Amino acid sequence: MEGYEENDVTPAQPMDPNSVLVANNKALVTPGELIAKGVDFLPGGGTYKDAGEVRSKLLGIVRLRNDHLVSVVPLSGQYMPFSGDGVIGVVADVQISSWMVDVNAPYIAFLSLSEGVDEYVDLQKSDLTHYFDVGDVVYAKVLSVSKRKDVKLTMRDRVCRKLHGGNIMTITPAKVPRLIGKGGSMIELIKQHTGCHIIVGQNGLVWMKGEKEALAAEAVMMVERESHIDGLTDRITSFLTSQQG
Amino acid sequence: MMAEESKKLITGGRRIDGRALDEIRPMAARTGVIARANGSAQFAMGDTVAIAAVHGPREMHPKHMQDPVRAYLKYTYAMAPFATQDRVKPGPSRRSTEISDVSRQAFNSVVFLEEYPKTGIEVYVEVLQANASTRCAGINAASMALADAGIPMADLIASCSAGKVEGQIVLDVAGEEDTEGEVDLPIAYIPRRDEIALLQMDGLITLEEFKKALELAKQGCIKIHETLVDALKEKYRHIELSVSSARSEDKEDV
């Protein structure tokens, strides 16, 4: 997969003669499939170690982070909130001094008044729906995720704001890095060719607004479907160019 | 005497449907059959067809069943009213409740539930057509659907049945063998750990025969496991092929 080359390293000769890499880098693996054997290999994300063998937990693509760390990038699955992630959420409920936001995760996220609004709010007088109402779309940052999976959001960031109008589509959260591309190259490409405003949430929600929304959406779906195959940028470029005119 | 002869289920080492004693019915497996679910799959062995959909992990309902440290796996097995010759009464029954519960326990041994505290993972299995071993087909479909949904698992569970028909041990009991045979022994197996996740049996069998049947069922599960792995990879291979063929067409144009 392009976009990750800087991390990809061909494994050096293992230190331990009994350690073997069984599955290749970028190989498609299923849950339980053996990836590597021996003390030289450590289980990274999406893998587990059992009886000295690193096996996959998921249906995904093998990625060697360095000579020793083996991980599996999933091809599907739910978004798990992570502190610092920028996410797109839909306000699900307005409470006495907070909002509950649906961020397309197994857990509903909590946005407190102090993290949501930058001014003094007199709860006796004002109505919180004035700031965010049920159904409003927001781009927010994940402030923290506790061990018990209480997810807190914040709007205290330059990029965080309420999103007016536009359309939202959902992609597999695991494919978000591909949609953004190396240093934002892929999403820039789509923005340039379609002239749309596009915001990608780490949770797999993509907000877009502009005249060529349909074309942008088609390109996004193409990225999602073909993200695991080499040469994606070229295919997206030729697709967008062929659609213009 | 003649009538009994013609009813024989095994003649000359062949069964009524022409299979050898240790042969599984032809299998068909594919994933992604229900677009609205997080993961889905269909599995067929002979005339037995099961479809599975996985939703979640998502907020657990009813709330009192939420576990603060792990996910709760909900497994619902159901048979369509049109699945058999006689109409199956829709809705939960003693039989479906039992099958749901033993299947759920089987999956509890492979799914990494502690990665999603407080949530529920919902597995729905519907038998579309029944011709024996429906719980096995259901488990195989659910196994693929869970992987398709991106749920972390230690391994894919494979399931199949063995049985005793006219004193002989056979693999993958089907049709009349189920109703007329002596023993039906469905198992669910975790090949990479050599562990049994589900084992049920009805009928009378000697210990020796039981051991033989269990070994045969394990071998069957290993074959089914390969089919499941293939089906999961097939979805992505298919996309890869379509892309590479489009690419070579592009080259021909130049």
Interface residues (C-beta under 8 A of the other chain):
Chain A: L28 T30 P31 G32 E33 L34 G46 Y48 D50 R55 K57 L58 L59 P74 L75 S76 G77 Q78 P106 Y107 I108 R148 K149 T172 A174 R225 E226 H228 I229 G231 R235 S238
Chain B: N38 G39 G56 P57 R58 E59 P68 V110 F112 Y116 P117 K118 T119 A147 D148 A149 G150 I151 P152 M153 A154 D155 L156 P191 R192 R193 L228 V229 L232 K233 Y236 R237 I239 E240 V243 S244 R247 D250
